[in-house]
Amino acid sequence: MNYNKKEGIEMTYKDLEDKINQNKIAIRYNIVVEGAAIKPEDYPEVKEGLPTEEPFKSIALGVLYEDKAKVLSDVKESLKNEISPLDIINKGLMKGIDAVSLLYTKGVYFLPDLMLAGDAMMESVKECEKVLGHKSETKGTVVCFVAEGDPHDIGKNLILMFLRAGGYEAIDLGRDVPTEKVVEAVKKYHPLFMTGTALMTTTMTAFPKVVDALEKEGLEVPAIGCGGGAVRKDYVESMPMTVYGVEAYHTPKLADAILKNHKTWEDLRKEYSDIVGEFVPEYSN
């Protein structure tokens, strides 16, 4: 089933919701082990991270089951009952998206699940921000773009979701982004990290152009994560400032390493597996 295209146009979240029956998510992902069905929240690693206190438990489970209507309802009711919007975000919504991310890394959840859960979370964050009167505090700013000439933005959208779930302000420059626009974004936002994606071999040449343009302007970014279907590690490491990004969910961990431990792009290359907390074959040598 193609979740990316519908009648020649990109699918919306509503299209995805039509494709996936939210009430059957648990059944669809159950795995039979010695006669027992394992629900998403029953995976030991997931269960350990989920809140036990209400209303945060209900909110987190709503995100886990990708049920935007339920999450919004629970969040609005919680705000009505004067529950702290920051607590709702940190103790409920974030815990739910963390669980979704974990199941994605285990191969239990897939791309549509990430998109739907991310949409449920972000819509509810907006509700909380209405009460706060301002955007919730973020760790820092990361600029994300798709290489010039490339119309494919699934990877970039995943990165945005993981970064925002990880507490970062993720600036979306869109797809087919000219080099000049990337440079202007660096001047404007002074990001602690930047990501670029390319699905085609003909568009990955945008990365050295971006690096050259930044150097000519005397600008520097702690690291530029480059990834996508056409991109290879040796190509990325042929230029300064860049790091080969293997998985979208690694992105907030790389940003954390820069923010908390002052890691440079050279450090990220050398310590990639340690930083993301898993064995990464591409970085095994």
Beta strands, then each sheet from edge to edge (+ up, - down):
strand 1: 5-6
strand 2: 9-10
strand 3: 31-33
strand 4: 36-38
strand 5: 141-146
strand 6: 169-172
strand 7: 193-197
strand 8: 224-227
strand 9: 242-244
sheet 1: 1+ 2-
sheet 2: 3+ 4-
sheet 3: 6+ 5+ 7+ 8+ 9+
end
